[in-house]
Amino acid sequence: MEESPDIEDLSEIGDNTAKKLHDCGYETIESLATAKSKDIQKAIEIGESKAKKIIDEAKSMSEGGPIRNGRRNSRKKKRCRMDLNGKR
């Protein structure tokens, strides 16, 4: 049986972001998939664009998104840092 993905499996989520999300009560892919963009923005102090990417990828994974290297990942391979490297 396949293991359920964790929020750390999202390409947009690094270790620090995952900790912040856990601290705010977002512990599953499903909790992120059903979250509102503004709530995620406030919780981890990110821009609207990144919040939407997180939610979209979580929705894809909760619906059985693609698996690569034995883990579920979105088609986006880049990992964003908390400072977003100037990208929003």
Contacts in CASP RR format, 6 or more apart in sequence:
PFRMAT RR
TARGET T0000
AUTHOR 0000-0000-0000
METHOD contacts of the structure
MODEL  1
MEESPDIEDLSEIGDNTAKKLHDCGYETIESLATAKSKDIQKAIEIGESK
AKKIIDEAKSMSEGGPIRNGRRNSRKKKRCRMDLNGKR
4 28 0 8 1.000
4 29 0 8 1.000
5 29 0 8 1.000
5 61 0 8 1.000
5 71 0 8 1.000
5 72 0 8 1.000
6 28 0 8 1.000
6 29 0 8 1.000
7 13 0 8 1.000
7 18 0 8 1.000
7 21 0 8 1.000
7 22 0 8 1.000
7 26 0 8 1.000
7 27 0 8 1.000
7 28 0 8 1.000
7 29 0 8 1.000
7 32 0 8 1.000
7 58 0 8 1.000
8 14 0 8 1.000
8 15 0 8 1.000
8 18 0 8 1.000
9 29 0 8 1.000
9 61 0 8 1.000
9 71 0 8 1.000
9 72 0 8 1.000
9 73 0 8 1.000
10 29 0 8 1.000
10 32 0 8 1.000
10 54 0 8 1.000
10 57 0 8 1.000
10 58 0 8 1.000
10 61 0 8 1.000
10 74 0 8 1.000
11 57 0 8 1.000
11 73 0 8 1.000
11 74 0 8 1.000
11 76 0 8 1.000
11 77 0 8 1.000
11 78 0 8 1.000
11 79 0 8 1.000
12 50 0 8 1.000
12 53 0 8 1.000
12 54 0 8 1.000
12 57 0 8 1.000
12 76 0 8 1.000
12 79 0 8 1.000
12 80 0 8 1.000
13 21 0 8 1.000
13 54 0 8 1.000
14 79 0 8 1.000
14 81 0 8 1.000
16 82 0 8 1.000
17 44 0 8 1.000
17 46 0 8 1.000
17 82 0 8 1.000
20 43 0 8 1.000
20 44 0 8 1.000
21 27 0 8 1.000
21 32 0 8 1.000
21 40 0 8 1.000
21 43 0 8 1.000
21 44 0 8 1.000
24 43 0 8 1.000
24 44 0 8 1.000
25 31 0 8 1.000
26 32 0 8 1.000
26 35 0 8 1.000
26 40 0 8 1.000
26 43 0 8 1.000
29 58 0 8 1.000
29 61 0 8 1.000
29 62 0 8 1.000
30 58 0 8 1.000
30 62 0 8 1.000
32 40 0 8 1.000
32 54 0 8 1.000
32 55 0 8 1.000
32 58 0 8 1.000
33 55 0 8 1.000
33 58 0 8 1.000
33 59 0 8 1.000
33 61 0 8 1.000
33 62 0 8 1.000
35 55 0 8 1.000
35 58 0 8 1.000
37 48 0 8 1.000
37 51 0 8 1.000
37 52 0 8 1.000
37 55 0 8 1.000
38 48 0 8 1.000
38 51 0 8 1.000
40 46 0 8 1.000
40 51 0 8 1.000
40 54 0 8 1.000
40 55 0 8 1.000
41 47 0 8 1.000
41 48 0 8 1.000
41 51 0 8 1.000
44 82 0 8 1.000
46 82 0 8 1.000
46 84 0 8 1.000
47 84 0 8 1.000
47 88 0 8 1.000
48 88 0 8 1.000
49 87 0 8 1.000
49 88 0 8 1.000
50 80 0 8 1.000
50 84 0 8 1.000
50 87 0 8 1.000
50 88 0 8 1.000
53 76 0 8 1.000
56 74 0 8 1.000
57 74 0 8 1.000
57 76 0 8 1.000
60 66 0 8 1.000
60 74 0 8 1.000
61 72 0 8 1.000
61 74 0 8 1.000
64 72 0 8 1.000
65 72 0 8 1.000
65 74 0 8 1.000
66 72 0 8 1.000
66 73 0 8 1.000
66 74 0 8 1.000
66 75 0 8 1.000
67 73 0 8 1.000
80 87 0 8 1.000
END
